[in-house]
Amino acid sequence: MISIKKHKNYIKSFLLIIVFAFLAITITKNLTDRYVASIKPSSVTVPIIMYHQVKNSSLGKDVISTHEFESDLKFLSENHYNTITMNQLIDYVYNHVELPNKPIILSFDDGYLSTYKNVFPLLQKYNMKIVLSIVGKCTDDFSKVNDTNVNYAHMTWTQINEMRASSLVEIQNHTYNMHKILNGRYGCGQKYNEPLSQYEKTLTNDVLTFQERCMLMTGWNPTTFTYPYGKYNDNSEHILKNLGYKATLSCRYGVNQINNDPEKLFGLKRMCREHNHNISQLIKEGLETLKYSKD
């Protein structure tokens, strides 16, 4: 027969085994949870503000004054927003690279000279970044002439490289020569009844022409495509994905909720910064849409 003393020792040993097993399971679960959290980032709210021209004449839907743009930057600085680039957002999704608190993207379309003359100095002053989507042919054309009219001129490759060297300006693709409405085509959108094979050939040729020119002139390979006039369909997205693009910018209104799903980077929403509609209002209104958003 087992003595009472031995019986108590057996019970004590058994209880210790249970305790150690429980601790081992708890520690393993905590480590697993931390690991999953490290490779699977939670979602982040990212407003994208859309700008075109910043100058002191013809103010309106796509044109704001230099004073208004500086007031935007002051607001962002005072309210602890951090301007990020598209590549930072892509790295967050694909490589789980942490983003700064309160990220926001300031996107500039077309590549007007006014961005170089009036926006770039303010970016340097406030140490803030923008995403600049340029039209390749416009840049090529204005690089050949000495036209410095800030009302309509586009930047040169030299000016673009100067801005890129500051690390405050990221260049992205706004088509090489499809930023127009011509022969039934609206921007780079698919024409009515246009065969998919023909559309794919047309869009691919334009996109690759831009890529080649941008690589040749800047050494940079864009990762994001910005749709002229916001015109696109599912075929457009499919073609661009096949060409290696990681994201697209639309003109759909709203604020983006981004997680680790790469699909969230396509058709990103933006809010147009209009004259007399300050950025604080824009962000507030955009955030309200998240309450009713289904995507």
C-alpha positions as CSV (number, residue, x, y, z in Angstrom):
1,M,0.0,0.0,0.0
2,I,1.1,3.5,-0.8
3,S,1.7,5.6,2.3
4,I,-0.2,8.8,3.0
5,K,3.0,10.8,2.6
6,K,3.8,9.3,-0.8
7,H,0.1,9.9,-1.8
8,K,0.4,13.5,-1.0
9,N,3.7,13.8,-2.9
10,Y,2.0,12.3,-6.0
11,I,-0.9,14.8,-5.7
12,K,1.6,17.6,-5.3
13,S,3.6,16.5,-8.3
14,F,0.5,16.1,-10.4
15,L,-0.7,19.6,-9.5
16,L,2.7,21.1,-10.4
17,I,2.6,19.4,-13.8
18,I,-0.8,20.9,-14.4
19,V,0.4,24.4,-13.4
20,F,3.5,24.2,-15.6
21,A,1.4,22.9,-18.5
22,F,-1.0,25.8,-18.1
23,L,1.8,28.3,-18.0
24,A,3.4,26.8,-21.1
25,I,0.1,27.1,-23.0
26,T,-0.4,30.7,-21.8
27,I,3.1,31.7,-22.8
28,T,2.9,30.0,-26.2
29,K,-0.4,31.7,-26.9
30,N,0.9,35.1,-25.9
31,L,4.0,34.7,-28.1
32,T,1.8,33.5,-31.0
33,D,-0.6,36.4,-30.6
34,R,2.3,38.8,-30.7
35,Y,3.8,37.2,-33.8
36,V,0.5,37.3,-35.6
37,A,0.0,40.9,-34.7
38,S,3.5,41.7,-36.0
39,I,2.8,40.2,-39.4
40,K,-0.8,41.1,-39.7
41,P,-1.3,44.9,-39.1
42,S,-4.6,46.2,-38.0
43,S,-6.4,48.6,-40.4
44,V,-5.5,52.2,-40.6
45,T,-7.5,55.2,-41.7
46,V,-5.9,57.1,-44.6
47,P,-7.4,60.3,-46.1
48,I,-6.1,61.2,-49.6
49,I,-6.4,64.9,-50.6
50,M,-6.5,65.6,-54.3
51,Y,-4.9,68.9,-55.6
52,H,-4.3,70.2,-59.1
53,Q,-3.0,73.8,-59.2
54,V,-1.8,76.1,-56.4
55,K,-1.6,79.7,-57.7
56,N,-3.1,83.1,-57.1
57,S,-5.5,83.4,-60.0
58,S,-8.5,81.6,-61.5
59,L,-9.4,80.1,-58.1
60,G,-12.1,77.4,-58.1
61,K,-12.7,73.7,-58.1
62,D,-9.2,72.6,-59.1
63,V,-7.3,75.7,-58.1
64,I,-6.5,77.1,-54.6
65,S,-4.2,79.9,-53.6
66,T,-0.8,79.6,-52.1
67,H,-2.2,81.0,-48.8
68,E,-4.8,78.3,-48.7
69,F,-2.2,75.6,-49.3
70,E,0.0,76.9,-46.6
71,S,-3.0,77.0,-44.2
72,D,-3.5,73.3,-45.1
73,L,0.1,72.4,-44.1
74,K,-0.2,74.5,-40.9
75,F,-3.4,72.6,-39.9
76,L,-1.7,69.2,-40.6
77,S,1.3,70.2,-38.6
78,E,-0.6,71.6,-35.6
79,N,-2.9,68.6,-35.5
80,H,-0.1,66.0,-35.7
81,Y,-0.9,64.5,-39.1
82,N,2.0,62.8,-41.0
83,T,2.2,63.1,-44.7
84,I,3.2,59.8,-46.3
85,T,3.9,58.5,-49.9
86,M,2.2,55.8,-51.8
87,N,5.2,53.6,-51.4
88,Q,4.9,53.9,-47.7
89,L,1.3,52.8,-47.9
90,I,2.2,49.9,-50.2
91,D,5.0,48.8,-47.8
92,Y,2.4,48.8,-44.9
93,V,0.2,46.4,-46.9
94,Y,2.8,44.2,-48.5
95,N,5.7,44.3,-46.0
96,H,3.9,45.2,-42.7
97,V,6.1,48.3,-42.3
98,E,4.6,50.5,-39.6
99,L,3.1,53.8,-40.6
100,P,3.3,57.0,-38.5
101,N,0.4,58.1,-36.5
102,K,-2.4,59.9,-38.3
103,P,-1.1,59.3,-41.9
104,I,-2.4,61.4,-44.8
105,I,-1.6,61.6,-48.5
106,L,-1.4,64.9,-50.4
107,S,-1.8,63.9,-54.0
108,F,-1.1,66.4,-56.8
109,D,-2.2,65.6,-60.4
110,D,-0.9,66.6,-63.8
111,G,2.5,68.0,-62.9
112,Y,1.9,71.7,-63.4
113,L,4.7,74.2,-63.1
114,S,2.8,75.8,-60.2
115,T,3.5,72.7,-58.1
116,Y,7.2,73.4,-58.5
117,K,7.0,77.1,-58.1
118,N,4.4,77.4,-55.3
119,V,4.1,74.0,-53.6
120,F,7.6,72.7,-53.4
121,P,9.0,75.7,-51.3
122,L,6.2,75.2,-48.8
123,L,6.9,71.4,-48.6
124,Q,10.5,72.3,-47.7
125,K,9.4,74.9,-45.2
126,Y,7.0,72.5,-43.3
127,N,9.0,69.3,-44.2
128,M,5.9,67.5,-45.7
129,K,5.5,65.1,-48.6
130,I,3.3,64.9,-51.7
131,V,2.6,62.2,-54.3
132,L,2.9,63.9,-57.7
133,S,1.2,62.1,-60.6
134,I,2.5,63.5,-63.9
135,V,1.5,63.3,-67.5
136,G,4.5,62.0,-69.3
137,K,4.1,63.7,-72.7
138,C,3.4,67.1,-71.1
139,T,6.7,66.8,-69.1
140,D,8.5,65.8,-72.3
141,D,7.0,68.7,-74.3
142,F,7.8,71.4,-71.7
143,S,11.3,70.0,-71.1
144,K,12.0,71.1,-74.7
145,V,10.8,74.7,-74.4
146,N,11.4,77.6,-72.1
147,D,7.8,78.3,-71.1
148,T,7.5,79.5,-67.5
149,N,3.9,80.7,-67.5
150,V,2.6,79.4,-64.2
151,N,-1.0,79.4,-65.4
152,Y,-0.6,76.5,-67.8
153,A,3.0,75.3,-68.1
154,H,4.1,71.9,-66.9
155,M,7.3,71.0,-65.1
156,T,10.5,69.8,-66.8
157,W,12.3,66.6,-66.0
158,T,15.1,68.7,-64.4
159,Q,12.6,70.2,-62.0
160,I,11.0,66.9,-61.2
161,N,14.5,65.4,-60.4
162,E,15.2,68.3,-58.1
163,M,12.0,67.7,-56.2
164,R,12.6,64.0,-56.0
165,A,16.1,64.6,-54.6
166,S,14.5,66.3,-51.6
167,S,12.7,63.0,-50.7
168,L,9.5,65.2,-50.3
169,V,8.0,64.4,-53.7
170,E,7.2,60.9,-55.0
171,I,6.4,60.6,-58.8
172,Q,3.6,58.4,-60.0
173,N,2.0,57.6,-63.4
174,H,-0.9,59.8,-64.7
175,T,-0.6,58.3,-68.3
176,Y,1.9,59.2,-70.9
177,N,-0.6,60.7,-73.4
178,M,-4.1,59.8,-72.4
179,H,-5.1,62.7,-70.2
180,K,-7.6,64.0,-72.7
181,I,-11.1,63.5,-74.1
182,L,-10.8,62.4,-77.7
183,N,-12.5,60.1,-80.3
184,G,-14.9,58.6,-77.8
185,R,-12.3,57.9,-75.1
186,Y,-12.5,59.7,-71.8
187,G,-9.0,59.8,-70.3
188,C,-7.7,56.2,-70.2
189,G,-11.1,54.6,-69.8
190,Q,-12.4,51.9,-72.1
191,K,-14.5,53.1,-75.0
192,Y,-18.1,52.0,-75.5
193,N,-18.1,48.7,-77.3
194,E,-14.3,48.7,-77.5
195,P,-13.0,45.1,-77.6
196,L,-11.0,44.2,-74.5
197,S,-8.0,43.1,-76.6
198,Q,-7.8,46.5,-78.2
199,Y,-8.3,48.4,-75.0
200,E,-5.6,46.3,-73.3
201,K,-3.2,47.0,-76.1
202,T,-3.9,50.8,-76.0
203,L,-3.6,51.2,-72.3
204,T,-0.5,48.9,-72.0
205,N,1.3,50.8,-74.7
206,D,0.7,54.1,-73.0
207,V,1.6,52.8,-69.5
208,L,4.8,51.2,-70.7
209,T,5.8,54.3,-72.6
210,F,5.5,56.3,-69.4
211,Q,7.4,53.8,-67.4
212,E,10.3,53.8,-69.9
213,R,10.5,57.6,-70.0
214,C,10.3,57.9,-66.3
215,M,13.0,55.3,-65.7
216,L,15.2,56.9,-68.4
217,M,14.8,60.5,-67.0
218,T,14.7,59.8,-63.3
219,G,15.8,56.3,-62.6
220,W,12.5,55.7,-60.8
221,N,9.9,53.0,-61.6
222,P,6.4,54.2,-60.5
223,T,4.2,51.8,-58.5
224,T,0.9,53.7,-58.6
225,F,-1.4,54.7,-61.4
226,T,-3.7,57.7,-61.2
227,Y,-6.7,57.7,-63.4
228,P,-7.3,60.9,-65.5
229,Y,-10.8,62.3,-64.6
230,G,-11.2,59.2,-62.5
231,K,-12.4,57.1,-65.5
232,Y,-11.8,53.4,-65.2
233,N,-13.5,50.0,-64.9
234,D,-12.6,46.5,-63.8
235,N,-10.7,45.8,-67.0
236,S,-8.5,48.9,-66.3
237,E,-7.6,47.5,-62.9
238,H,-6.9,44.0,-64.2
239,I,-4.6,45.4,-66.9
240,L,-2.6,47.6,-64.5
241,K,-2.2,44.7,-62.0
242,N,-0.8,42.5,-64.7
243,L,1.7,45.3,-65.5
244,G,2.9,45.2,-61.9
245,Y,1.2,48.2,-60.4
246,K,0.5,48.0,-56.7
247,A,-2.1,50.7,-56.4
248,T,-4.4,53.0,-58.3
249,L,-5.9,56.4,-57.3
250,S,-9.5,57.2,-58.3
251,C,-11.7,60.2,-58.0
252,R,-14.3,58.4,-55.8
253,Y,-15.1,60.5,-52.8
254,G,-14.2,59.3,-49.3
255,V,-11.6,58.2,-46.8
256,N,-9.8,54.8,-47.1
257,Q,-9.6,52.1,-44.5
258,I,-6.5,50.1,-45.3
259,N,-5.5,46.7,-43.9
260,N,-3.1,43.9,-45.1
261,D,-5.3,43.1,-48.2
262,P,-3.6,44.3,-51.4
263,E,-6.9,44.8,-53.1
264,K,-7.6,47.7,-50.7
265,L,-4.9,49.6,-52.6
266,F,-6.9,49.7,-55.9
267,G,-9.4,52.4,-56.6
268,L,-8.3,54.4,-53.6
269,K,-10.7,57.2,-52.7
270,R,-9.7,60.9,-52.7
271,M,-11.2,64.2,-51.7
272,C,-10.8,67.2,-54.0
273,R,-9.4,70.3,-52.2
274,E,-11.5,73.2,-53.7
275,H,-11.1,76.9,-53.2
276,N,-12.8,78.0,-49.9
277,H,-13.2,74.5,-48.7
278,N,-10.4,74.0,-46.1
279,I,-8.7,70.8,-45.3
280,S,-10.1,70.5,-41.8
281,Q,-13.7,70.5,-43.2
282,L,-12.6,68.0,-45.9
283,I,-11.2,65.5,-43.5
284,K,-14.1,65.8,-41.1
285,E,-16.6,65.3,-43.9
286,G,-14.6,62.4,-45.3
287,L,-14.3,60.6,-41.9
288,E,-18.1,60.9,-41.6
289,T,-18.5,58.7,-44.7
290,L,-16.7,55.8,-43.0
291,K,-19.8,55.3,-40.8
292,Y,-21.7,54.3,-43.9
293,S,-19.0,52.8,-46.1
294,K,-19.3,49.2,-47.1
295,D,-15.7,48.8,-48.5
